[in-house]
Each structure stands twice: as structure tokens, then as C-alpha cells.
Amino acid sequence: MATVLKVPIASPTPDSQPKPQAPLTADQQEKYNWLLEQVKNWKEVPATEGKTGPLTDRERFWLTRECLLRYLRATKWNQKEAERRVLGTLTWRREYGVEELTADHISPENETGKQIILGYDKEGRVCHYLNPGRQNTEASPRQVQHLVFMLERVIELMPPQVETLSLLINFKSSKSRSNTAPGIGLAREVLNILQNHYPERLGRALIINVPWIVNGFFKLITPFIDPHTREKLKFNEDMKKYVPAEQLWTEFNGNLEFDYDHATYWPALQKMCAEKKEAKYQRWVASGQQIGELEDYITGHAQVGVAGPVTAATSAPEPTPAASASVPAAESEAVPAPAPVAAPVPTTTEAPKEAPVPAPKAVVAAEPTPAVAPVEEKKEEDKPKVVAPTELGETTA
């Protein structure tokens, strides 16, 4: 009997490896240094409804080196535009309530599995499946919140040295829904959020079963998609070219037998994401809560952050290594054995519990210098001006 999975997969396959980022040029490094100093000196984040105030710890945690570099790349290294875009996103995140979106609030939107986070592509990117044929609700603000919520979870699951996602969209119709194209207004709102507030996050979009009406929809929204993003859209191609067959869902012509059961999948996803996010956050705290911290350090790939070695007094406790996992049985809900880029996953019929990212070994060194403490509708004159789209997902935190 074929193995049937009902929970997310914790790690990419051993052969899935991310492509390294090119090193910064001297000019790019100078522009990054300028942007970092500007951000460190921000006194407050402008917002409405009493949300204006200094940077919170969670916002400082969000402001990694790679975050700032994504905005610089998205603005073609215009550092002043990048600064405006970063601040605009912090304002949006506060006013939209990104950190306040809860699994319970979003849960009704995903009861049919119209969005699924499952597996990784050949470059270690998290695979985010969209299934419009499984639409179960009418157009509403919560539908957009659903996408934002899932993008944040995708980001939390990204392995070390990976900062983009793979979007897989199946426009196959269902008995309850023959027209799987979203409305133009909703599509434009989503594009605006993805391009302005999740820059440089889309690695590839794989789209299959595109009917004529959806093809027409894509033609309508093409003017709103950045040219660089259009190059990442792949229509009706063999997805096994991009995703290992063993981690590609059978509904997308892969070999992975997966059955969406909301009562099983939804809590397992939240648990896995919460554990990974907290492990990263604790490493950030232990290294001195630096703005501009290295994502390689936060994810455990690098042993030293921007402040240097962590002392015994501030280092996080060493986690207990997890046991190796095996391929789940047909009726089991355990996940496949993980790749080296993440901690092993124990065999279980519950959601896989991955060990926290290990903190660096304590060494004798000077205490790290703390980061300089900078001492989301609003009034029209205070709003950041709308930025021209630059890069889809540039989406899937």
C-alpha cells in the first residue's frame, strides 16, 4: 500500500541544494552599510490607530542583513528608495496586523486545503501549493489575510541559505468550482502586497492546467507584474524538472502521496512553524538582538553573528539531538527522513517535532556591543507613497 502523508515535510532531500548568493561588490557593501545605519537610527515607525512607536524587538528581529539586501536588490540598489520601502513595509505590517493573524482566525479559509505548504524544490525552496479549485469561501479581506498568513509560515520553514519560495498553482476545476480565476480587484491587491512587502521572495512559480479563462486573466494582470518576475513564471511544464518527484504532490504529477486532512495538517503546520521561529528568535536574542543580524546565523548555518562569538552568559542552551526518521508507513503521519540542512525528524504519527537549531558553542570573548536602540488606516499625509511593483514576492513572513 502506498505511503500517505498528512503533515508537512520538515526538510529538503539530501540532493536539494540552494544556489549561493554572489558576494557584494564594494559599491553594494557601501550602500548596505548606509542603509543599516539609517535603520539603526530610526526613532519610530509611523502608523495609525495608536500604533506609532519605536521599533519592537520582533521588528528588530525581522530587520536582518538579508532583509535589507532584498529591498536594495528590489530597488536596483537605490539606498534611499530601499529605506523608504523598508519603513513602508514596517508601517504596513503594523497596520495590517501581520503578527496578530492567528491560526484560529485563518483556519476556516484552509479547511479544504486550498493552500498547502509541502516539500521543497531542488534548490531547497519551500513549496507553497495554491489550489483555486478548492475555494470554499467568498471574496473577503480574510482571503487576503490567508495568503499573508501562509507566506509568513513559508518564511519560517525556509532552510538555511534559502530566502525564496516555490509557488505551485493548479487551476484544475472542481465539481463545486469551474471558474478558478480570482477577481481582478483581489488579484491586484495581492500583487501589491507581494511586490511591495515581500520583495525578492519568489524563486519560481509553476502553473499547470491553465484554462482559457485563466489564461485571459493572466494577460490582464501581466501589466502589473514586474518583468523580472514574469521570467520566473513557468506554464504547463513538467514540475519534476524543478521539484524532486518524492517531494512533489501526486496532484501536480509527482510521486508524493498526500491527503489533506485539516484536523491533522493544520495543527501540525502551526507547531512546526512555531518551533522553528522560536529557535531562530532565541539565537537572535542570545547574540545581542542586533539589527542587521545574519540570517545564516539565526538559522544555525553560521556559528558567529555580526556581534562576534557568543559568551557563556548569553549563549542559548544546547538542544538534545533528535532521532533519525524513517519513511512513514501507509497509515502513518510521519515525515520522510530529513536532509542535512535541518535537524532530523523523529518517526511519529503526530506532526514531526524538529529539534531547535543548535546555538553556537560558548567561547571566551568580550561581551558583544548592543545594537543602537532606535528611539500599520493613517492620515493621508503620513502614509508612505505607493511604490511601483518591483518583484512578486520580492510572497511566500
N, C-alpha and C positions, 0 to 999 in steps of 0.2 A: 504494500500500500504506500502511496506517495506521501512524503513528509508534508504536512500542512502547518504553516506558521501563522500565528495570530498576534504576535507582538513585534515591535521594531527590532532592527538588527543593530547591534552595538558598534560594529567595526567594519571597515572595508576588507576585501580579500587581501591576502598577502601580496598579490601581484599588482594591486591598485596603488599607484604611487603618484603623489602630486608633483606638478612641474614647479621647479624652484623659481622664485621671483628674481628678476635681474637686479643686480646691485644698483644703488642710486649713484647717479653722476654727482660730481662736485656741486653743480648748479642745483640739482634736485635736493641734495642734502642741505644746502644753504636755505632753500625755500621751506623745507620741512622744519629746520631749526627756527626760522622766523615764525612759522605758524604755531609751533609748540609754545614758544614764548608768549605769543599773543593769547593763546588759550589759557595758559597758566595765570595770566594776569586779568582774566575776566572777573569782574566784580559781582555780576549777577546774570541770570538768564531771564530775558524779558518774556512775560506770559500774562494771560488774562485770568480773571476769576480768582485773584489772590494767589496765583501760582508763581509770580515773580519772586526770585530769590537767588542766593548763592548756589553754586554747584553742589549737588548732593554727592555722597560717596558713590552711589550707583552710577551717577552720571560721570564722575571722575573715572570709575572703572570702565565705562563704555568708551572713554576717550583714550584709546590705545594708540601706539605709534602707527599701527596698520590702519586704524580707523582714519586718522588724519591723512595718511598717504592715499587712502581710497578717495577722499574728497579732492586731494590735489590732482590725482590722475583724472578724476571725473571732470575737473575744470581745466584740464590741459596745463597744469602747473601754474595756474594763476592763483598765487597765495592769498591775495585779498578776497577774491571770489570764493576760494575754498573756506576762508574764515567765515564769510557771510553764510555760506551753505551749512557749515557745521553748526553755527549758532542757530540758524533757522531750523535745523533738524532737532536740536535740543528743545527749542520752543515747541515744535510740533509734538515731540514725544511727551512733553508735559501736558499740553492741552488735549491731545488725543487720548492720553492716559494709557500709554503702551504698557507700562509696568503694572497698571491696575487691572488689565484684562485677565480674567480668571478662566480656568478650565471649566468651571461650572457654568459660567455665562456663555461660553462659546460652545459647549457640549451639544446643544440641540442642532447646531449647524452641521456637525460632523457625524450624526447618528447613522447616516447611510454610507459613510466612507467616501465622501466626495473630495476630500483631501487626505492624502496618506503620506507619511514620511517613512520610507522603507528602503534600506540598502544604500549602496554607494556606487558611483560610476568608476571607470578605470583610472581616474585621476584622484580618487578618494573623495569626490564631492558627494554630499548627501543628496539622495534622490527624493524630490518632492513631487508626488503624483497629484494631478488635478483631473477629476472625473466629472465633467459637467453633466453627463447623462444621469448622474446620481443626485442631481439637485433636489433638495427636499424642502426648501423654504422660498418665500417670495423675496424680491429685492428689498433690502433694508440696510441700514448702517451696520447691523451686526454681521452681514455677509462680508463687508469690507474688513471689519474687525477680525473676522475669522481668518482671513488671509494674513493680516498683520500678525496675529497670534501664532499662526503656524510658521511664518517666516522667522519669528523670534526663536521658536523651538528648533528650527533647522540650524540656525546660527549656533545655538547651544550645543548641538550634536556634531558640529564640524570638527574633524580630527586635526591634530597639529599640522601646521603649514598649509592648511586649506582655508580659504576665505570666500569661496564662491560655491554656488549650488547648481545642481542639475534639475531643471524643470521638465517633467514629463506630462504631456497633456493628451488625453484620449477623448476625442469628440464623438465617440460612438454613441448613438442614440439608445434610449431605453424605452420600455413599454410606457412608462409614465412621462417621458420627455423626449420628443422628437427634435425640437429646436434646441440645440445645445450652445448656441452663441449667446453671450451676455449682452445686455443692453449697452448702447454706445456711451451713455452717460456714466454708467457704472464702470465700464472699461476705462474711460478717460480718468476717472477718479483713482482707480487702481494704478494706472500708469503713472500718474502724477506722484503718488506715494512711493512707488517703487523707484522711479528715476531720481526723485529729489531726496529721498530719505534712506534709501538702501543702495547707494552708488557702488558700482563695481562689485556687485554681489552675484550677478548672473554669469555662470560659467558657460552654460549651454541650455537651449530649450529644444526638446524633442517632441514633435507634434505628429500624431497619427489620426487616421480616419477623419480627414477633413472634408465634410460635405460642401456642396456648392454654396450653401447659405453662410457657412462659417468662413469659407474662402473669401466671400464677399465682405464679411465682417473684417477680416484681416486687411483687406485692401482699404477699408475705411479708416482703420486705426494706424495704418503704416505711416502717414504723415506725422503722427505723434511719437513715433519710435525713433530713437537715435540711430543713425546709420551703423555705428559700431555694434549696436545691439542686434540689428537685423542680420548681421553676419553670423550671429550665434543661433539663429532660428533654423532648425532642420525639419523639413516636412516629409512625412511618409517614408523615412529611411529605416533601415534595419537597425533597431536600437541596440542590438548585441554588438554593434561596432563600437558603442560608447559605454555600455554597461555590461559587466560580467554576467553571463547567462544565469549563473547560480544566484545572483542577487537581483535579477530583473524579473518582475512580476509576470506571470503567465498571461495576464490580460494585455500585456504590452509585448507579447511574443517571446517572453523569457522562459526560464525553467523553474523559477521560484513559485512554489505552490503557496499562496497566501489567501486566507479567508478573513475578511474584515468582520470582526465581532466587536461592536462598540464597547460593550461592558468589559471586555478583556483588553482590547488595544488602548483605549483612551487613558485609563489609569496607568497602564504600563509606560506609555509615552511620557506622561507627566512626571512619573517617578524617575525615569532615566534622565530626562532633561534637567530636572531639579538637582539631581545628584551631580551631574556634570557642571552645571552652572555654579553650584555652591563650592565645588572643589576648585574651580578657577578663581572664584572670588576670594577664597581663603588664601590662595597663593599670592594674589594681588595684595591683600591686607598684610601678609607676612613680609612682603618685600618693600613695605613703606607706603602703600597706597599712592603710587606715582601716576600722575597724568603722563601719557606717552609711554606707558609700560609696554614691553614686548609681548605680543600675543604668543610667540613661541615659548616665552617663559610661563605665561599664565596657563597654557595648555600642557606644560610639563616637558616640552621638547627641549628647551634650553634650561640649563641649571642656574644661570645667573641673569638677573634682570637689569634694568637700567641703573639701579642704585648699587649694583655690585653684589657680592656674596651676602647671604642672609645669615645673621648671627644666631647662636643657640637660643637667645632670649626671644627672638621673633619668628624663628622657623616653625612651620606647621608640622604637626606630628606625622611620622611615617605611617602610611596606611598598611593594613595587612594584605599581602598579595592574594588575589582571587585565584580560585582553582581553574584549570583549563576546562573549556566547554567542549561538548561533542555535538554532532549534528542531531537535531531533535527528532524524536520518534513521530509517527504519523499523528497521534493524538496529543502529542506534547506541545508546549508553547515555548520551549527554549529556543535560543537563537543559535545560528551557526557559529563555529569557532572563530574568534576574532583574529584580526591581523595584528602585527607588531605595533601599529600606531596607536592602539588603545589597550587598556587593561583587559585581560581575559575575562570571559563571561561564564559564570557557573551554569551547569545544566540544571534547568528547573522548568516547572510547568507554570511558573509565575513570570512576571516581567523580569528580564535579566537585570541583575544588580551588579553594576561595574564598580570596581574599587576606585576610590578617589585618586586623582592624579597625584603622584608622589611629590612631596616637597623636596627641595634640594637639601643635601647633607649640610649640617652645620659646620661652619669653618670659623676660625678666629679672624675677625676683621672688624674694622671700625663700624660703628653704627651708621646705617645709611642716612643720608641727609634727607629730611622730609621734603616733599614737594611743596612749592609755594602755594599757600591756600588762596585761591581767588575769592577776595572779599568783594499747557501748551496753550470761545471766540474773543479777541482783544480789541482795543481801539484801532481804527483803521490805520491811523498814522504810525502806530507802533509795530504793525505787522511786517515781517520780512517780506520783501517783494517776491512774487512768484518767479522761480528760476526756470529757465528753459530746460526741458529734459535733456539729459546728457547720456544716461546709460540705464537701461532697465535693470532693476535690482542692483543698481550701481550708485529682489526681492530682496526667496527665501532669503532682528532680533533681532 
